[in-house]
Amino acid sequence: MFALARDIARVAILAVLLAGFVRTFLVQAIRIPSRSMEPTLWIGDHILVNRFVYGPSRFEWEREWLPVRRVREGDVVVFRSPREPTQDFVKRCVATQGQSVRIRAKALWVDGVEVDETSYALHIDPRIYPDSPFLEEAYRYRDHFGPTTVPAHHFFALGDQRDISDDSRFWGAVPNRNLRGRLLLIYGTRGSPRSLLSRVLHWVR
């Protein structure tokens, strides 16, 4: 009886340690609290984040043999807010170090080429604010920004719901050290059964 209890205790301790390791180093569960990433992510979506993919690697062979890499354009990433380090943001990386970013009349340009964002970006406000120095930056930078070059070891992040997102247009590029991971999948959502069925275990690209 004592041996059985000891084995059960060992299994329970191992399970707790394994769960802690997975949550700390591999994946993390997060619930989406805002509309800034619609239509990609909805309020109430529950997502899993790959925390390993942007892990530090000292040698080139590590990047070749391990499933780690640098952040790329198009990645939906979780990172610590540059203004409030205790707060996590979920946004889309649209440019990385050395790239030029410009927004004109809501259209995104990277390195002088207009980016086709029709599959994910959303603009719900038909108005386009003028690019005027007399207009508050909160309005002007929403629809007109840059050009600016992303500094080394930084990335430029935008919310897919461009008209309401608080992102790099207003607080600049994000240091790579703030990265916490890349969105892996939506494993559930708070909503109607119909929306649940369409989004459970939904992989995000």
C-alpha positions in Angstrom: 0.0 0.0 0.0 2.8 2.4 0.9 4.6 1.5 -2.3 1.5 2.2 -4.4 1.0 5.6 -2.7 4.7 6.4 -3.3 4.4 5.6 -7.0 1.3 7.7 -7.3 3.0 10.6 -5.6 6.0 10.3 -8.0 3.7 10.3 -11.0 1.8 13.4 -9.7 5.1 15.2 -9.0 6.4 14.4 -12.4 3.2 15.5 -14.1 3.4 18.9 -12.2 7.0 19.4 -13.2 6.4 18.4 -16.8 3.4 20.8 -17.0 5.5 23.6 -15.5 8.3 22.9 -18.0 5.9 22.9 -20.9 4.2 26.1 -19.8 7.5 27.9 -19.1 9.6 26.9 -22.1 7.4 25.3 -24.8 3.7 26.5 -25.0 1.5 28.9 -23.1 -2.3 29.3 -23.1 -3.7 32.8 -23.5 -7.2 34.3 -23.8 -7.7 37.2 -26.3 -9.1 40.2 -24.4 -9.5 42.8 -27.2 -10.6 43.3 -30.8 -7.3 44.5 -32.1 -6.5 41.3 -34.0 -9.9 40.8 -35.7 -10.7 39.0 -37.9 -7.8 36.7 -37.2 -8.5 36.5 -33.4 -11.8 37.2 -31.7 -12.4 38.4 -28.1 -12.6 35.2 -26.0 -10.5 33.1 -28.3 -8.1 30.8 -26.3 -4.8 30.3 -28.0 -1.6 28.3 -27.6 1.7 30.1 -28.0 4.9 28.4 -29.2 7.4 29.9 -26.7 10.4 27.8 -28.0 10.5 29.0 -31.7 12.3 32.3 -30.9 14.6 30.8 -28.3 18.2 32.1 -28.2 20.8 30.2 -30.2 24.5 30.8 -29.9 25.6 28.8 -32.9 24.5 28.5 -36.5 24.1 24.7 -36.2 21.4 25.2 -33.5 19.3 27.2 -35.9 19.7 24.5 -38.6 19.0 21.5 -36.4 16.6 22.8 -33.8 13.1 24.2 -34.5 14.1 27.8 -33.6 14.3 30.8 -35.9 14.2 34.5 -36.1 10.9 36.4 -36.2 9.5 36.8 -39.7 7.1 39.0 -41.6 3.6 37.7 -41.2 4.2 35.9 -37.8 1.4 36.5 -35.3 3.5 37.0 -32.1 3.1 37.5 -28.4 5.4 40.0 -26.8 5.8 42.2 -23.7 4.6 45.7 -24.3 7.4 48.2 -24.7 5.5 50.7 -22.5 4.1 48.3 -19.9 6.5 45.3 -19.5 4.0 43.4 -17.4 1.4 43.4 -20.2 1.4 40.9 -23.1 0.3 42.0 -26.6 -0.7 39.8 -29.6 0.1 41.5 -32.9 1.3 40.6 -36.4 5.0 41.2 -37.3 5.0 43.2 -40.6 8.7 44.1 -40.9 12.0 43.1 -39.3 15.3 44.8 -38.8 16.6 46.9 -41.6 13.3 47.0 -43.5 11.5 50.3 -44.3 7.9 50.7 -43.2 5.5 53.2 -44.6 1.7 53.5 -44.4 -0.1 55.8 -46.8 -3.9 56.1 -46.8 -4.1 52.8 -44.7 -2.0 50.9 -47.2 1.1 49.2 -45.9 4.4 49.5 -47.8 7.5 47.5 -46.8 10.8 48.3 -48.6 8.9 50.3 -51.2 6.5 47.5 -52.1 2.8 47.6 -51.2 1.8 44.6 -49.1 -1.3 42.6 -50.1 -3.0 42.3 -46.7 -6.5 41.4 -48.0 -6.5 38.0 -46.3 -6.1 39.3 -42.8 -6.1 43.1 -42.3 -9.4 44.8 -41.5 -10.5 48.5 -41.8 -13.9 49.2 -40.4 -13.7 53.0 -40.6 -14.1 54.2 -44.2 -12.6 57.6 -43.2 -9.0 58.3 -44.0 -7.5 61.0 -41.9 -5.2 63.6 -43.7 -1.5 63.5 -43.3 -1.4 66.9 -41.6 1.0 68.1 -38.9 -1.9 69.9 -37.4 -3.8 66.6 -36.7 -3.1 64.7 -33.5 -0.7 61.9 -33.9 -3.3 59.4 -32.6 -5.3 60.1 -35.8 -2.6 60.9 -38.3 -0.5 57.8 -37.6 -3.4 55.5 -37.9 -3.7 56.1 -41.6 -0.3 57.7 -42.5 3.0 56.7 -41.0 6.7 56.8 -41.9 8.7 56.0 -43.7 10.9 54.6 -40.9 13.6 51.9 -40.8 13.2 49.1 -38.3 16.3 49.2 -36.0 18.6 46.1 -35.5 17.2 43.4 -33.2 13.7 44.9 -33.5 10.5 44.2 -35.3 7.5 46.3 -36.4 4.1 45.0 -35.1 0.5 45.9 -36.3 -2.9 44.7 -35.2 -5.0 43.2 -38.0 -7.9 45.4 -36.9 -6.0 48.5 -38.0 -8.5 51.2 -37.1 -8.5 50.4 -33.4 -5.2 48.7 -32.7 -2.6 50.2 -30.4 0.7 49.1 -32.0 4.1 50.1 -33.4 2.6 53.1 -35.2 2.2 54.8 -31.8 5.0 53.4 -29.7 7.7 52.3 -32.2 9.4 49.1 -33.1 9.6 46.3 -30.5 12.9 44.8 -29.3 13.3 41.2 -30.1 14.1 40.5 -26.5 10.4 41.3 -25.7 9.2 38.3 -27.8 7.4 35.6 -25.8 6.4 33.4 -28.7 4.5 32.8 -31.9 0.8 32.0 -32.1 0.4 28.3 -32.7 -3.3 27.6 -32.8 -6.8 28.5 -31.5 -8.0 25.7 -29.3 -11.3 27.2 -28.2 -13.4 30.3 -28.1 -16.1 31.9 -26.0 -19.2 32.2 -28.1 -21.9 30.3 -29.8 -21.6 26.5 -30.5 -21.4 27.3 -34.2 -18.4 29.6 -33.7 -16.8 27.1 -31.4 -17.0 24.3 -34.0 -15.5 26.5 -36.7 -12.6 27.7 -34.5 -11.6 24.9 -32.2 -8.1 23.6 -33.0 -7.8 26.3 -35.7 -4.2 26.7 -36.9 -3.2 30.3 -37.6 -0.8 31.2 -40.4 
